[in-house]
Amino acid sequence: MENEVRKVLDELRPFINADGGDIELVGVEMPSGVVTVKLQGACAGCSLANVTLKAGVERTLKAKVPGVTRVEAV
């Protein structure tokens, strides 16, 4: 599952980079399906980071990677 998550994050990265940020995979917890990421750059302190995380990253990961249940930022 971790490799699939990495591939999806690589697909999303250009959109995040366009706003001056980046995203790093911290880990994938099994069997819970919780993905932990670290937002970097402009995204780290952005007031809309939670929207990006939930509406963008989490929604896309859930749709493309079976077993992902939630995405959390550290």
Number of C-alpha atoms within 10 A of each C-alpha: 13 13 10 13 21 14 14 15 20 13 12 17 16 13 13 21 15 9 11 13 19 20 21 15 15 13 13 18 13 12 9 11 17 17 21 16 19 15 21 16 14 14 21 18 11 14 9 10 17 16 12 16 19 16 11 15 22 20 16 18 24 16 10 14 17 12 15 23 15 16 18 15 17 8
